[in-house]
Amino acid sequence: MDITSRSVFIAGGTSGIGLELARRFSAAGSTVVVGGRRTDLLERLDAEGLGTVEIDVTDPESVTRARDQVLTRFPSIDTIVTMSGIGQPEDLRDPAHFATTEATIAVNVLGTIRVVDAFTPHLIAQGSGTIITVSSGIGFLPFPLMATYGASKAAVHAYSEALRAQLAGTGVEVAELVPPAVATDFGPSNPHALPLDDYATEVMGLLAQQPTPQEILVQGVLMHRWAERDGTYAALVEQRSRALAGLPGRSRD
């Protein structure tokens, strides 16, 4: 895609990867609207020169209201990024984890679909545009400590594949951003996480390709994406399972 002339709405872009991509799109010359729940962060971004809109992807009325506000201000919006996401460690031996399960699915899966559904009719009527969904390397190579997060991102991948097939011929393309661990405030700290600046630079380079890749895969996520193909899947899952020793009552031996 031409990253210099897009009209981009990023749902969940008030921090982390979403915010960095918003700034990169804006610096490249695109018009950017950032959506989020925290009004204090939105006010700061508004002062920075980015467009902002309040949105809670778990609330259908909030999503509809945000869509209407975005399209009123930017009727030619052509790029939708579904960045909203949460994830927490879970102990699947403790039924209390289900609250985390419900919250994660509500944001990561249902929230993604709500935002896509809100803007798809506009993009189809326009005859062009890009939907960028956000899955994760964990959706392809499980990190057992974050079970529902991985399941939710696997769901986003499958949904993205189906969405792309169903939108074929409409002029609307679907790209799936597949981040590895990136150094943000999201999730448990990871000493192997990619620096955010480096990650965003690589992502923007991939997005600028013609045609837009169906999957935005930086070098650091290839081991996740292709583990099953490369025969490394079982060993890597076993290695990543060592993090379970940090759960209450688990052996660290």
Secondary structure, DSSP 8 states (H G I E B T S, - for coil): --TTS-EEEEET-SSHHHHHHHHHHHHHT-EEEEEES-HHHHHHHHHHT-EEEE--TT-HHHHHHHHHHHHHH-TT--EEEE---------TTSGGGHHHHHHHHIIIIIIHHHHHHHHHHHHHHHT-EEEEEE--GGGTS--GGGHHHHHHHHHHHHHHHHHHHHTTTTTEEEEEE----BSSSSSS--TT-B-HHHHHHHHHHHHTSSS--SEE--GGGHHHHTHHHHT-HHHHHHHHGGGGGGSTT----
